[in-house]
């Protein structure tokens, strides 16, 4: 096992494009770190640099106490698991599991002991005589993990290993991988574009965008205190609602003016002081809003759409005055132009119980939890407070 450290690491291609830009990242020994971001953000490139499959253009990469920039992949003692499994189709499960030890010319009894230990850990004993073509996708993924485990590597590197599985198997394998990593205690770097995997599996999550690390923290830290609008909207399912707002103050009391109502804020939101009477972007998580009775403190609107998810409903509400006409109280402006950040709008998507189903176009009122509101600068997209 070993810690992994990026210090001002860059990866530039021949055309000058920076796939990874000045990456500083320390991964602790035994930690499960998830690298997450949209396609092309640099997360897989960073993983491949750890494995030695991509050259480093600048900076320093350390595995343990050793500078790894010039080490060959074999010298790094890391095991990479791909989404394609990369099993040898002509070998049995037992032969696939023991292949790395056989290449290292380990004695037969050591190979058998290693295969038996890993097979027991991954519940593969009944499959040892089968070939990959006789296995399900989840079974093949476990064999691929076992083949990596048997080597006792310094680190696991996993590049979207569950993307080929159906939704049910992905859920099962998320639990299995997390359990296995904790049992083995091996430093693991896991790349995914799936924010559900990121939030449920990692000890910490590193969010990347356009080759730049946006934020690093525990899943809860990133969800509750995102550094910027990209992190806030990328993490969370359903995604964060973005509303236009104006910061207001009356005496010592702060509030935010939203389409249709002003919401009183707790005292710790005084960080809005620099934005008094100025526009802000207000983030509302779907679970922090609920339907309520008509009130001056509630946001009026009409039901625009409903999605039945079985256990609950996702209801989209078009905020508007109680007369049902489109709101002009806070005119929209073009806050953001990035393709990977949803637009600011007067729409609010909230999670409600099945018994709270409403008719399309029915007038409703929405209460929001002021303690859970997020605020962002419309120009820099950075979090406020």
Secondary structure, DSSP 8 states (H G I E B T S, - for coil): ---EEEEEEEEE-TTS-EEEEEEEEEE-TT-EEEEE-STTSSHHHHHHHHHTSS--SEEEEEETTEE-TT--TGGGTEEEE-TT----TTSBHHHHHHHHHHHTT--HHHHHHHHHHHHHHTT-GGGTTSBGGGS-HHHHHHHHHHHHHTTT-SEEEEESTTTTS-HHHHHHHHHHHHHHHHHHT-EEEEEES-HHHHHHH-SEEEEEETTEEEEEE-HHHHHHS-SBHHHHHHSSSS--EEEEEEEEEETTEEEEEETTEEEE--GGGGGGGGGBTSEEEEEE-GGGEEEE---TTSEEEEEEEEEE-SSEEEEEEEEB-TT-SB--TT--------TTS----SEEEEEEEGGG---TT-EEEEEE-GGG-EEE-TTT-BB--
